[in-house]
Amino acid sequence: MITYKHVGSILIVCVLVLVISGCSKAEKEPVKQPEKKSGLNKVDDDRENGHSFKKKNEVNAGIMKGAWVGTLDNRKATLTVTEEKDGSFKGKITVNYRTPLNQEIEGNFDPETMSVTMEDMLRSRYKGTYNGKLSEEGNVFSGVFTTLVDKKNFDFNLTKQKNEE
């Protein structure tokens, strides 16, 4: 049978164990920081390695903005991107069904993979998402449109129209 005297002894032993184990100092290795080259960014590092190219953000700035014409579900489609900033963009898409389908869209462009994702913003039975890629030249956008309600997939292929300035 455990008495109060035993409980007191057990508590004292536990406290001593905690104090002793807390007093031992664990030596930590210093965290090694990666070497920094002052004033150099990724593009500068690549130039040092023999690559010469513009920053991707400079090359791809405004790549989505403008009019894109082609097909979605084998119907004439027009995507017009009116705003673009830091890889995100907004615009409208029209698909010429018997009753034309008009949607506002928002999307993102990843310059590393040349992939584009968009989604319809207006409520509709045909609301969906667009997943595709740009061609190397950046003038053809193709992929798959998926409706949210019934998960049907439709291919699309759009070509960027040249600016008429």
C-alpha positions in Angstrom: 0.0 0.0 0.0 1.3 3.4 -0.9 1.3 6.0 1.8 1.6 9.8 1.7 5.2 9.3 2.8 5.9 7.2 -0.4 4.1 9.7 -2.6 6.3 12.5 -1.3 9.5 10.4 -2.0 8.3 9.6 -5.5 7.6 13.3 -6.2 11.1 14.3 -5.0 12.7 11.7 -7.2 10.7 12.8 -10.2 11.7 16.5 -9.6 15.4 15.5 -9.3 15.3 13.5 -12.5 13.7 16.5 -14.3 16.2 18.9 -12.9 19.2 16.8 -13.7 18.0 16.0 -17.3 17.3 19.6 -17.9 20.7 20.8 -16.8 22.7 18.8 -19.4 23.5 21.1 -22.3 22.9 19.8 -25.7 25.4 21.1 -28.1 23.9 22.3 -31.3 25.7 22.5 -34.6 25.5 25.9 -36.1 23.0 26.1 -39.0 24.9 26.4 -42.2 23.6 29.2 -44.4 23.8 28.9 -48.1 26.4 31.1 -49.7 25.0 34.3 -51.1 26.5 36.2 -54.0 25.9 39.8 -53.4 23.7 41.5 -56.0 23.1 38.4 -58.1 19.8 36.8 -58.8 18.8 33.6 -60.7 19.3 35.2 -64.1 22.7 36.5 -63.1 23.7 33.0 -61.8 22.6 31.5 -65.1 24.6 34.1 -67.1 27.7 33.1 -65.1 27.0 29.5 -66.2 27.1 30.5 -69.9 23.4 31.1 -70.4 22.2 34.4 -71.8 18.5 35.3 -71.9 16.1 37.9 -70.6 14.3 37.5 -67.3 11.3 35.3 -67.9 9.0 37.9 -66.3 10.2 40.4 -69.0 9.7 38.0 -71.8 6.3 36.7 -70.6 4.8 40.0 -69.3 1.5 40.4 -71.0 1.7 37.1 -72.8 -2.0 36.3 -72.1 -3.4 39.8 -72.7 -5.3 40.2 -76.0 -7.7 38.3 -78.2 -7.5 34.5 -78.7 -9.7 32.9 -81.4 -10.3 29.2 -82.0 -12.6 26.4 -80.9 -14.0 24.9 -77.8 -16.2 21.8 -78.1 -15.8 22.2 -81.9 -17.6 25.5 -81.7 -16.1 28.9 -82.5 -14.7 30.5 -79.4 -13.1 33.8 -78.5 -11.2 34.5 -75.4 -10.4 38.2 -74.6 -8.0 38.9 -71.8 -8.3 42.5 -70.6 -6.2 42.6 -67.5 -2.9 40.8 -66.7 -0.5 41.3 -63.7 2.1 39.1 -62.1 0.9 35.9 -63.8 -2.8 36.4 -63.0 -5.3 37.6 -65.6 -9.0 38.4 -66.2 -11.2 38.5 -69.2 -14.2 37.0 -71.1 -14.8 34.0 -73.2 -17.6 33.5 -75.7 -18.5 30.1 -77.2 -20.8 30.2 -80.2 -23.4 27.6 -79.4 -26.9 28.1 -80.8 -27.3 30.4 -77.9 -23.9 31.9 -77.4 -22.3 31.2 -74.0 -20.6 34.2 -72.4 -18.5 33.9 -69.3 -16.2 36.1 -67.3 -12.9 34.3 -66.5 -10.0 34.6 -64.1 -6.8 32.7 -64.6 -3.1 32.1 -63.9 -0.1 31.6 -66.1 3.0 29.7 -65.0 6.0 30.8 -67.1 8.2 27.9 -65.9 5.8 25.2 -67.2 3.9 27.4 -69.8 0.7 26.1 -68.1 -2.5 28.1 -67.9 -5.4 27.5 -65.6 -8.7 29.5 -65.8 -12.1 29.3 -64.3 -15.5 30.7 -65.1 -16.7 33.4 -62.7 -20.4 33.7 -63.5 -22.9 31.2 -62.2 -24.1 28.9 -64.9 -25.0 25.2 -65.4 -22.0 25.2 -67.8 -19.5 26.9 -65.4 -16.2 25.1 -65.4 -12.4 25.1 -65.4 -9.8 25.3 -68.2 -6.5 23.6 -68.0 -4.0 23.9 -70.8 -0.6 24.9 -72.0 0.9 27.6 -74.2 3.0 26.7 -77.2 6.7 27.5 -77.0 6.1 30.6 -79.1 3.3 31.6 -76.7 0.7 32.1 -79.4 -1.4 28.9 -79.1 -3.3 27.9 -76.0 -4.8 24.4 -76.0 -6.2 22.1 -73.3 -9.3 20.8 -71.8 -12.4 22.6 -70.4 -14.2 20.6 -67.6 -17.8 21.5 -66.5 -18.1 21.6 -62.7 -21.6 20.1 -62.5 -21.3 16.9 -64.6 -17.5 16.8 -65.0 -17.7 16.6 -68.8 -14.5 17.4 -70.7 -14.2 19.4 -73.9 -11.0 20.1 -75.9 -10.2 23.7 -76.8 -7.6 25.3 -79.1 -7.1 29.0 -79.3 -4.6 31.1 -81.3 -3.6 34.6 -80.2 -4.5 37.3 -82.7 -1.8 39.8 -83.6 -2.3 43.4 -82.3 -3.6 45.8 -84.9 -1.8 49.0 -83.8 
